[in-house]
Amino acid sequence: KNIGVTHLTNGCYRLHPVEWNIGEAAGALAAYCLQRGVSPRQVRRDSARLADFQSALVQRGVELAWPVLGPV
């Protein structure tokens, strides 16, 4: 794995489902960019492209946010 995080945030990122989610999103972004002839940076900077990419992730069943379980 090659994720640049601090030792504090690693407590979350080290869990396998989170790692899988990051890898799935990264692979989907690479495919999205190749199909459209854009760079990942262009997707991030353009709100319409970002929304389109996020919609594509949701259609694939990729989680985009932490679930809300209620008061802690």
PDB file of N, CA, C and O in Angstrom, chain B, residues numbered from 101:
ATOM      1  N   LYS B 101       0.849  -1.175   0.000  1.00  0.00           N
ATOM      2  CA  LYS B 101       0.000   0.000   0.000  1.00  0.00           C
ATOM      3  C   LYS B 101       0.886   1.227   0.000  1.00  0.00           C
ATOM      4  O   LYS B 101       2.011   1.206   0.501  1.00  0.00           O
ATOM      5  N   ASN B 102       0.368   2.277  -0.562  1.00  0.00           N
ATOM      6  CA  ASN B 102       1.147   3.504  -0.675  1.00  0.00           C
ATOM      7  C   ASN B 102       0.241   4.692  -0.394  1.00  0.00           C
ATOM      8  O   ASN B 102      -0.122   5.440  -1.302  1.00  0.00           O
ATOM      9  N   ILE B 103      -0.122   4.858   0.878  1.00  0.00           N
ATOM     10  CA  ILE B 103      -0.995   5.955   1.284  1.00  0.00           C
ATOM     11  C   ILE B 103      -0.187   6.879   2.187  1.00  0.00           C
ATOM     12  O   ILE B 103       0.392   6.429   3.176  1.00  0.00           O
ATOM     13  N   GLY B 104      -0.145   8.152   1.859  1.00  0.00           N
ATOM     14  CA  GLY B 104       0.573   9.122   2.680  1.00  0.00           C
ATOM     15  C   GLY B 104      -0.338   9.702   3.751  1.00  0.00           C
ATOM     16  O   GLY B 104      -1.110  10.620   3.474  1.00  0.00           O
ATOM     17  N   VAL B 105      -0.257   9.180   4.967  1.00  0.00           N
ATOM     18  CA  VAL B 105      -1.070   9.680   6.076  1.00  0.00           C
ATOM     19  C   VAL B 105      -0.185   9.837   7.310  1.00  0.00           C
ATOM     20  O   VAL B 105       0.920   9.298   7.367  1.00  0.00           O
ATOM     21  N   THR B 106      -0.681  10.575   8.286  1.00  0.00           N
ATOM     22  CA  THR B 106       0.056  10.725   9.538  1.00  0.00           C
ATOM     23  C   THR B 106      -0.128   9.466  10.385  1.00  0.00           C
ATOM     24  O   THR B 106      -0.980   8.625  10.099  1.00  0.00           O
ATOM     25  N   HIS B 107       0.682   9.358  11.423  1.00  0.00           N
ATOM     26  CA  HIS B 107       0.548   8.197  12.304  1.00  0.00           C
ATOM     27  C   HIS B 107      -0.797   8.217  13.033  1.00  0.00           C
ATOM     28  O   HIS B 107      -1.293   7.164  13.433  1.00  0.00           O
ATOM     29  N   LEU B 108      -1.388   9.389  13.211  1.00  0.00           N
ATOM     30  CA  LEU B 108      -2.692   9.475  13.872  1.00  0.00           C
ATOM     31  C   LEU B 108      -3.816   8.972  12.963  1.00  0.00           C
ATOM     32  O   LEU B 108      -4.661   8.188  13.395  1.00  0.00           O
ATOM     33  N   THR B 109      -3.824   9.419  11.720  1.00  0.00           N
ATOM     34  CA  THR B 109      -4.894   8.990  10.812  1.00  0.00           C
ATOM     35  C   THR B 109      -4.714   7.548  10.362  1.00  0.00           C
ATOM     36  O   THR B 109      -5.664   6.931   9.880  1.00  0.00           O
ATOM     37  N   ASN B 110      -3.533   7.011  10.507  1.00  0.00           N
ATOM     38  CA  ASN B 110      -3.311   5.617  10.133  1.00  0.00           C
ATOM     39  C   ASN B 110      -4.196   4.674  10.946  1.00  0.00           C
ATOM     40  O   ASN B 110      -4.500   3.567  10.502  1.00  0.00           O
ATOM     41  N   GLY B 111      -4.609   5.111  12.133  1.00  0.00           N
ATOM     42  CA  GLY B 111      -5.501   4.297  12.952  1.00  0.00           C
ATOM     43  C   GLY B 111      -6.793   3.951  12.235  1.00  0.00           C
ATOM     44  O   GLY B 111      -7.389   2.905  12.494  1.00  0.00           O
ATOM     45  N   CYS B 112      -7.226   4.814  11.346  1.00  0.00           N
ATOM     46  CA  CYS B 112      -8.430   4.553  10.549  1.00  0.00           C
ATOM     47  C   CYS B 112      -8.078   3.885   9.235  1.00  0.00           C
ATOM     48  O   CYS B 112      -8.699   2.894   8.852  1.00  0.00           O
ATOM     49  N   TYR B 113      -7.087   4.419   8.546  1.00  0.00           N
ATOM     50  CA  TYR B 113      -6.767   3.953   7.203  1.00  0.00           C
ATOM     51  C   TYR B 113      -6.203   2.538   7.162  1.00  0.00           C
ATOM     52  O   TYR B 113      -6.206   1.911   6.102  1.00  0.00           O
ATOM     53  N   ARG B 114      -5.727   2.027   8.268  1.00  0.00           N
ATOM     54  CA  ARG B 114      -5.124   0.701   8.253  1.00  0.00           C
ATOM     55  C   ARG B 114      -6.152  -0.414   8.141  1.00  0.00           C
ATOM     56  O   ARG B 114      -5.789  -1.556   7.858  1.00  0.00           O
ATOM     57  N   LEU B 115      -7.417  -0.109   8.355  1.00  0.00           N
ATOM     58  CA  LEU B 115      -8.466  -1.123   8.284  1.00  0.00           C
ATOM     59  C   LEU B 115      -8.722  -1.519   6.832  1.00  0.00           C
ATOM     60  O   LEU B 115      -8.774  -0.662   5.950  1.00  0.00           O
ATOM     61  N   HIS B 116      -8.879  -2.800   6.591  1.00  0.00           N
ATOM     62  CA  HIS B 116      -8.986  -3.303   5.222  1.00  0.00           C
ATOM     63  C   HIS B 116     -10.139  -2.711   4.411  1.00  0.00           C
ATOM     64  O   HIS B 116      -9.923  -2.362   3.250  1.00  0.00           O
ATOM     65  N   PRO B 117     -11.352  -2.579   4.957  1.00  0.00           N
ATOM     66  CA  PRO B 117     -12.418  -1.999   4.129  1.00  0.00           C
ATOM     67  C   PRO B 117     -12.094  -0.584   3.647  1.00  0.00           C
ATOM     68  O   PRO B 117     -12.446  -0.214   2.528  1.00  0.00           O
ATOM     69  N   VAL B 118     -11.432   0.198   4.481  1.00  0.00           N
ATOM     70  CA  VAL B 118     -11.055   1.559   4.082  1.00  0.00           C
ATOM     71  C   VAL B 118      -9.994   1.500   2.992  1.00  0.00           C
ATOM     72  O   VAL B 118     -10.066   2.248   2.017  1.00  0.00           O
ATOM     73  N   GLU B 119      -9.013   0.624   3.146  1.00  0.00           N
ATOM     74  CA  GLU B 119      -7.977   0.469   2.115  1.00  0.00           C
ATOM     75  C   GLU B 119      -8.589   0.023   0.796  1.00  0.00           C
ATOM     76  O   GLU B 119      -8.216   0.522  -0.266  1.00  0.00           O
ATOM     77  N   TRP B 120      -9.518  -0.907   0.861  1.00  0.00           N
ATOM     78  CA  TRP B 120     -10.172  -1.380  -0.368  1.00  0.00           C
ATOM     79  C   TRP B 120     -10.926  -0.243  -1.040  1.00  0.00           C
ATOM     80  O   TRP B 120     -10.887  -0.096  -2.262  1.00  0.00           O
ATOM     81  N   ASN B 121     -11.614   0.559  -0.232  1.00  0.00           N
ATOM     82  CA  ASN B 121     -12.387   1.679  -0.768  1.00  0.00           C
ATOM     83  C   ASN B 121     -11.474   2.678  -1.460  1.00  0.00           C
ATOM     84  O   ASN B 121     -11.808   3.182  -2.532  1.00  0.00           O
ATOM     85  N   ILE B 122     -10.337   2.968  -0.865  1.00  0.00           N
ATOM     86  CA  ILE B 122      -9.373   3.894  -1.467  1.00  0.00           C
ATOM     87  C   ILE B 122      -8.857   3.324  -2.782  1.00  0.00           C
ATOM     88  O   ILE B 122      -8.792   4.036  -3.784  1.00  0.00           O
ATOM     89  N   GLY B 123      -8.491   2.053  -2.786  1.00  0.00           N
ATOM     90  CA  GLY B 123      -7.986   1.423  -4.004  1.00  0.00           C
ATOM     91  C   GLY B 123      -9.028   1.367  -5.103  1.00  0.00           C
ATOM     92  O   GLY B 123      -8.714   1.598  -6.270  1.00  0.00           O
ATOM     93  N   GLU B 124     -10.265   1.061  -4.740  1.00  0.00           N
ATOM     94  CA  GLU B 124     -11.339   1.006  -5.732  1.00  0.00           C
ATOM     95  C   GLU B 124     -11.580   2.384  -6.342  1.00  0.00           C
ATOM     96  O   GLU B 124     -11.746   2.509  -7.555  1.00  0.00           O
ATOM     97  N   ALA B 125     -11.599   3.413  -5.505  1.00  0.00           N
ATOM     98  CA  ALA B 125     -11.814   4.775  -6.001  1.00  0.00           C
ATOM     99  C   ALA B 125     -10.643   5.231  -6.869  1.00  0.00           C
ATOM    100  O   ALA B 125     -10.848   5.900  -7.882  1.00  0.00           O
ATOM    101  N   ALA B 126      -9.422   4.878  -6.481  1.00  0.00           N
ATOM    102  CA  ALA B 126      -8.247   5.268  -7.274  1.00  0.00           C
ATOM    103  C   ALA B 126      -8.269   4.601  -8.647  1.00  0.00           C
ATOM    104  O   ALA B 126      -7.979   5.245  -9.656  1.00  0.00           O
ATOM    105  N   GLY B 127      -8.606   3.327  -8.689  1.00  0.00           N
ATOM    106  CA  GLY B 127      -8.697   2.627  -9.969  1.00  0.00           C
ATOM    107  C   GLY B 127      -9.809   3.180 -10.843  1.00  0.00           C
ATOM    108  O   GLY B 127      -9.639   3.333 -12.052  1.00  0.00           O
ATOM    109  N   ALA B 128     -10.946   3.479 -10.229  1.00  0.00           N
ATOM    110  CA  ALA B 128     -12.065   4.056 -10.981  1.00  0.00           C
ATOM    111  C   ALA B 128     -11.695   5.435 -11.515  1.00  0.00           C
ATOM    112  O   ALA B 128     -12.076   5.789 -12.630  1.00  0.00           O
ATOM    113  N   LEU B 129     -10.955   6.216 -10.727  1.00  0.00           N
ATOM    114  CA  LEU B 129     -10.529   7.543 -11.185  1.00  0.00           C
ATOM    115  C   LEU B 129      -9.575   7.421 -12.366  1.00  0.00           C
ATOM    116  O   LEU B 129      -9.673   8.189 -13.323  1.00  0.00           O
ATOM    117  N   ALA B 130      -8.658   6.470 -12.307  1.00  0.00           N
ATOM    118  CA  ALA B 130      -7.728   6.267 -13.426  1.00  0.00           C
ATOM    119  C   ALA B 130      -8.498   5.928 -14.703  1.00  0.00           C
ATOM    120  O   ALA B 130      -8.219   6.486 -15.765  1.00  0.00           O
ATOM    121  N   ALA B 131      -9.459   5.023 -14.601  1.00  0.00           N
ATOM    122  CA  ALA B 131     -10.264   4.651 -15.773  1.00  0.00           C
ATOM    123  C   ALA B 131     -11.084   5.831 -16.270  1.00  0.00           C
ATOM    124  O   ALA B 131     -11.163   6.071 -17.475  1.00  0.00           O
ATOM    125  N   TYR B 132     -11.690   6.566 -15.353  1.00  0.00           N
ATOM    126  CA  TYR B 132     -12.498   7.746 -15.701  1.00  0.00           C
ATOM    127  C   TYR B 132     -11.650   8.758 -16.466  1.00  0.00           C
ATOM    128  O   TYR B 132     -12.081   9.292 -17.488  1.00  0.00           O
ATOM    129  N   CYS B 133     -10.453   9.017 -15.972  1.00  0.00           N
ATOM    130  CA  CYS B 133      -9.565  10.001 -16.604  1.00  0.00           C
ATOM    131  C   CYS B 133      -9.108   9.540 -17.984  1.00  0.00           C
ATOM    132  O   CYS B 133      -9.072  10.338 -18.921  1.00  0.00           O
ATOM    133  N   LEU B 134      -8.763   8.278 -18.118  1.00  0.00           N
ATOM    134  CA  LEU B 134      -8.337   7.758 -19.420  1.00  0.00           C
ATOM    135  C   LEU B 134      -9.460   7.829 -20.450  1.00  0.00           C
ATOM    136  O   LEU B 134      -9.227   8.175 -21.608  1.00  0.00           O
ATOM    137  N   GLN B 135     -10.668   7.503 -20.026  1.00  0.00           N
ATOM    138  CA  GLN B 135     -11.811   7.530 -20.942  1.00  0.00           C
ATOM    139  C   GLN B 135     -12.145   8.941 -21.408  1.00  0.00           C
ATOM    140  O   GLN B 135     -12.646   9.132 -22.516  1.00  0.00           O
ATOM    141  N   ARG B 136     -11.869   9.926 -20.564  1.00  0.00           N
ATOM    142  CA  ARG B 136     -12.258  11.300 -20.879  1.00  0.00           C
ATOM    143  C   ARG B 136     -11.083  12.199 -21.269  1.00  0.00           C
ATOM    144  O   ARG B 136     -11.281  13.362 -21.624  1.00  0.00           O
ATOM    145  N   GLY B 137      -9.879  11.671 -21.205  1.00  0.00           N
ATOM    146  CA  GLY B 137      -8.700  12.450 -21.579  1.00  0.00           C
ATOM    147  C   GLY B 137      -8.414  13.612 -20.648  1.00  0.00           C
ATOM    148  O   GLY B 137      -7.979  14.678 -21.083  1.00  0.00           O
ATOM    149  N   VAL B 138      -8.665  13.397 -19.353  1.00  0.00           N
ATOM    150  CA  VAL B 138      -8.402  14.439 -18.359  1.00  0.00           C
ATOM    151  C   VAL B 138      -7.473  13.876 -17.286  1.00  0.00           C
ATOM    152  O   VAL B 138      -7.260  12.666 -17.212  1.00  0.00           O
ATOM    153  N   SER B 139      -6.929  14.753 -16.466  1.00  0.00           N
ATOM    154  CA  SER B 139      -6.069  14.325 -15.367  1.00  0.00           C
ATOM    155  C   SER B 139      -6.887  14.261 -14.075  1.00  0.00           C
ATOM    156  O   SER B 139      -7.934  14.900 -13.980  1.00  0.00           O
ATOM    157  N   PRO B 140      -6.424  13.501 -13.085  1.00  0.00           N
ATOM    158  CA  PRO B 140      -7.107  13.486 -11.790  1.00  0.00           C
ATOM    159  C   PRO B 140      -7.217  14.892 -11.190  1.00  0.00           C
ATOM    160  O   PRO B 140      -8.224  15.224 -10.565  1.00  0.00           O
ATOM    161  N   ARG B 141      -6.205  15.697 -11.376  1.00  0.00           N
ATOM    162  CA  ARG B 141      -6.238  17.069 -10.858  1.00  0.00           C
ATOM    163  C   ARG B 141      -7.378  17.866 -11.496  1.00  0.00           C
ATOM    164  O   ARG B 141      -8.037  18.657 -10.822  1.00  0.00           O
ATOM    165  N   GLN B 142      -7.609  17.657 -12.796  1.00  0.00           N
ATOM    166  CA  GLN B 142      -8.707  18.355 -13.473  1.00  0.00           C
ATOM    167  C   GLN B 142     -10.058  17.922 -12.912  1.00  0.00           C
ATOM    168  O   GLN B 142     -10.969  18.740 -12.782  1.00  0.00           O
ATOM    169  N   VAL B 143     -10.187  16.653 -12.585  1.00  0.00           N
ATOM    170  CA  VAL B 143     -11.433  16.161 -11.993  1.00  0.00           C
ATOM    171  C   VAL B 143     -11.653  16.831 -10.644  1.00  0.00           C
ATOM    172  O   VAL B 143     -12.764  17.266 -10.341  1.00  0.00           O
ATOM    173  N   ARG B 144     -10.618  16.915  -9.843  1.00  0.00           N
ATOM    174  CA  ARG B 144     -10.739  17.502  -8.503  1.00  0.00           C
ATOM    175  C   ARG B 144     -11.060  18.992  -8.561  1.00  0.00           C
ATOM    176  O   ARG B 144     -11.823  19.490  -7.732  1.00  0.00           O
ATOM    177  N   ARG B 145     -10.501  19.699  -9.509  1.00  0.00           N
ATOM    178  CA  ARG B 145     -10.677  21.157  -9.579  1.00  0.00           C
ATOM    179  C   ARG B 145     -11.983  21.592 -10.237  1.00  0.00           C
ATOM    180  O   ARG B 145     -12.424  22.722 -10.031  1.00  0.00           O
ATOM    181  N   ASP B 146     -12.606  20.723 -11.017  1.00  0.00           N
ATOM    182  CA  ASP B 146     -13.828  21.063 -11.748  1.00  0.00           C
ATOM    183  C   ASP B 146     -15.016  20.420 -11.033  1.00  0.00           C
ATOM    184  O   ASP B 146     -15.152  19.197 -11.034  1.00  0.00           O
ATOM    185  N   SER B 147     -15.870  21.236 -10.426  1.00  0.00           N
ATOM    186  CA  SER B 147     -16.964  20.690  -9.615  1.00  0.00           C
ATOM    187  C   SER B 147     -17.927  19.824 -10.430  1.00  0.00           C
ATOM    188  O   SER B 147     -18.472  18.853  -9.905  1.00  0.00           O
ATOM    189  N   ALA B 148     -18.141  20.159 -11.698  1.00  0.00           N
ATOM    190  CA  ALA B 148     -19.031  19.342 -12.533  1.00  0.00           C
ATOM    191  C   ALA B 148     -18.406  17.976 -12.813  1.00  0.00           C
ATOM    192  O   ALA B 148     -19.092  16.956 -12.750  1.00  0.00           O
ATOM    193  N   ARG B 149     -17.112  17.951 -13.122  1.00  0.00           N
ATOM    194  CA  ARG B 149     -16.428  16.666 -13.357  1.00  0.00           C
ATOM    195  C   ARG B 149     -16.398  15.833 -12.076  1.00  0.00           C
ATOM    196  O   ARG B 149     -16.617  14.622 -12.103  1.00  0.00           O
ATOM    197  N   LEU B 150     -16.126  16.499 -10.961  1.00  0.00           N
ATOM    198  CA  LEU B 150     -16.072  15.791  -9.685  1.00  0.00           C
ATOM    199  C   LEU B 150     -17.428  15.166  -9.361  1.00  0.00           C
ATOM    200  O   LEU B 150     -17.497  14.013  -8.935  1.00  0.00           O
ATOM    201  N   ALA B 151     -18.502  15.923  -9.561  1.00  0.00           N
ATOM    202  CA  ALA B 151     -19.845  15.397  -9.309  1.00  0.00           C
ATOM    203  C   ALA B 151     -20.147  14.219 -10.237  1.00  0.00           C
ATOM    204  O   ALA B 151     -20.757  13.237  -9.814  1.00  0.00           O
ATOM    205  N   ASP B 152     -19.726  14.313 -11.488  1.00  0.00           N
ATOM    206  CA  ASP B 152     -19.931  13.221 -12.443  1.00  0.00           C
ATOM    207  C   ASP B 152     -19.168  11.973 -12.006  1.00  0.00           C
ATOM    208  O   ASP B 152     -19.700  10.864 -12.055  1.00  0.00           O
ATOM    209  N   PHE B 153     -17.917  12.161 -11.579  1.00  0.00           N
ATOM    210  CA  PHE B 153     -17.112  11.028 -11.119  1.00  0.00           C
ATOM    211  C   PHE B 153     -17.717  10.410  -9.860  1.00  0.00           C
ATOM    212  O   PHE B 153     -17.808   9.187  -9.754  1.00  0.00           O
ATOM    213  N   GLN B 154     -18.127  11.240  -8.914  1.00  0.00           N
ATOM    214  CA  GLN B 154     -18.732  10.722  -7.689  1.00  0.00           C
ATOM    215  C   GLN B 154     -20.023   9.965  -7.988  1.00  0.00           C
ATOM    216  O   GLN B 154     -20.314   8.958  -7.344  1.00  0.00           O
ATOM    217  N   SER B 155     -20.789  10.441  -8.951  1.00  0.00           N
ATOM    218  CA  SER B 155     -22.002   9.740  -9.362  1.00  0.00           C
ATOM    219  C   SER B 155     -21.654   8.360  -9.926  1.00  0.00           C
ATOM    220  O   SER B 155     -22.344   7.378  -9.654  1.00  0.00           O
ATOM    221  N   ALA B 156     -20.590   8.300 -10.703  1.00  0.00           N
ATOM    222  CA  ALA B 156     -20.139   7.016 -11.255  1.00  0.00           C
ATOM    223  C   ALA B 156     -19.728   6.064 -10.133  1.00  0.00           C
ATOM    224  O   ALA B 156     -20.003   4.866 -10.206  1.00  0.00           O
ATOM    225  N   LEU B 157     -19.074   6.588  -9.100  1.00  0.00           N
ATOM    226  CA  LEU B 157     -18.695   5.747  -7.961  1.00  0.00           C
ATOM    227  C   LEU B 157     -19.928   5.195  -7.253  1.00  0.00           C
ATOM    228  O   LEU B 157     -19.986   4.011  -6.921  1.00  0.00           O
ATOM    229  N   VAL B 158     -20.911   6.061  -7.025  1.00  0.00           N
ATOM    230  CA  VAL B 158     -22.136   5.635  -6.346  1.00  0.00           C
ATOM    231  C   VAL B 158     -22.836   4.543  -7.153  1.00  0.00           C
ATOM    232  O   VAL B 158     -23.347   3.581  -6.581  1.00  0.00           O
ATOM    233  N   GLN B 159     -22.860   4.687  -8.469  1.00  0.00           N
ATOM    234  CA  GLN B 159     -23.481   3.673  -9.325  1.00  0.00           C
ATOM    235  C   GLN B 159     -22.768   2.326  -9.203  1.00  0.00           C
ATOM    236  O   GLN B 159     -23.388   1.277  -9.380  1.00  0.00           O
ATOM    237  N   ARG B 160     -21.475   2.354  -8.904  1.00  0.00           N
ATOM    238  CA  ARG B 160     -20.703   1.114  -8.721  1.00  0.00           C
ATOM    239  C   ARG B 160     -20.829   0.562  -7.307  1.00  0.00           C
ATOM    240  O   ARG B 160     -20.326  -0.523  -7.016  1.00  0.00           O
ATOM    241  N   GLY B 161     -21.498   1.307  -6.426  1.00  0.00           N
ATOM    242  CA  GLY B 161     -21.670   0.856  -5.052  1.00  0.00           C
ATOM    243  C   GLY B 161     -20.541   1.247  -4.122  1.00  0.00           C
ATOM    244  O   GLY B 161     -20.402   0.676  -3.040  1.00  0.00           O
ATOM    245  N   VAL B 162     -19.728   2.216  -4.531  1.00  0.00           N
ATOM    246  CA  VAL B 162     -18.615   2.674  -3.699  1.00  0.00           C
ATOM    247  C   VAL B 162     -19.136   3.674  -2.670  1.00  0.00           C
ATOM    248  O   VAL B 162     -19.823   4.633  -3.025  1.00  0.00           O
ATOM    249  N   GLU B 163     -18.813   3.454  -1.407  1.00  0.00           N
ATOM    250  CA  GLU B 163     -19.218   4.367  -0.341  1.00  0.00           C
ATOM    251  C   GLU B 163     -18.437   5.670  -0.449  1.00  0.00           C
ATOM    252  O   GLU B 163     -17.220   5.651  -0.637  1.00  0.00           O
ATOM    253  N   LEU B 164     -19.128   6.799  -0.331  1.00  0.00           N
ATOM    254  CA  LEU B 164     -18.468   8.103  -0.405  1.00  0.00           C
ATOM    255  C   LEU B 164     -18.374   8.803   0.945  1.00  0.00           C
ATOM    256  O   LEU B 164     -17.660   9.797   1.077  1.00  0.00           O
ATOM    257  N   ALA B 165     -19.081   8.300   1.939  1.00  0.00           N
ATOM    258  CA  ALA B 165     -19.085   8.964   3.246  1.00  0.00           C
ATOM    259  C   ALA B 165     -19.218   7.912   4.344  1.00  0.00           C
ATOM    260  O   ALA B 165     -19.680   6.794   4.116  1.00  0.00           O
ATOM    261  N   TRP B 166     -18.802   8.306   5.526  1.00  0.00           N
ATOM    262  CA  TRP B 166     -18.965   7.433   6.679  1.00  0.00           C
ATOM    263  C   TRP B 166     -20.448   7.344   7.013  1.00  0.00           C
ATOM    264  O   TRP B 166     -21.158   8.343   6.900  1.00  0.00           O
ATOM    265  N   PRO B 167     -20.930   6.186   7.418  1.00  0.00           N
ATOM    266  CA  PRO B 167     -22.348   6.079   7.796  1.00  0.00           C
ATOM    267  C   PRO B 167     -22.613   6.828   9.102  1.00  0.00           C
ATOM    268  O   PRO B 167     -21.758   6.881   9.987  1.00  0.00           O
ATOM    269  N   VAL B 168     -23.795   7.396   9.206  1.00  0.00           N
ATOM    270  CA  VAL B 168     -24.204   8.081  10.433  1.00  0.00           C
ATOM    271  C   VAL B 168     -25.019   7.081  11.241  1.00  0.00           C
ATOM    272  O   VAL B 168     -26.066   6.609  10.798  1.00  0.00           O
ATOM    273  N   LEU B 169     -24.527   6.770  12.424  1.00  0.00           N
ATOM    274  CA  LEU B 169     -25.170   5.747  13.243  1.00  0.00           C
ATOM    275  C   LEU B 169     -25.987   6.323  14.383  1.00  0.00           C
ATOM    276  O   LEU B 169     -26.718   5.585  15.044  1.00  0.00           O
ATOM    277  N   GLY B 170     -25.885   7.604  14.629  1.00  0.00           N
ATOM    278  CA  GLY B 170     -26.623   8.223  15.715  1.00  0.00           C
ATOM    279  C   GLY B 170     -25.687   8.805  16.748  1.00  0.00           C
ATOM    280  O   GLY B 170     -24.472   8.813  16.553  1.00  0.00           O
ATOM    281  N   PRO B 171     -26.239   9.292  17.846  1.00  0.00           N
ATOM    282  CA  PRO B 171     -25.401   9.924  18.881  1.00  0.00           C
ATOM    283  C   PRO B 171     -24.384   8.943  19.457  1.00  0.00           C
ATOM    284  O   PRO B 171     -24.637   7.743  19.570  1.00  0.00           O
ATOM    285  N   VAL B 172     -23.254   9.481  19.806  1.00  0.00           N
ATOM    286  CA  VAL B 172     -22.196   8.652  20.388  1.00  0.00           C
ATOM    287  C   VAL B 172     -22.153   8.867  21.872  1.00  0.00           C
ATOM    288  O   VAL B 172     -21.330   8.263  22.560  1.00  0.00           O
TER     289      VAL B 172
END
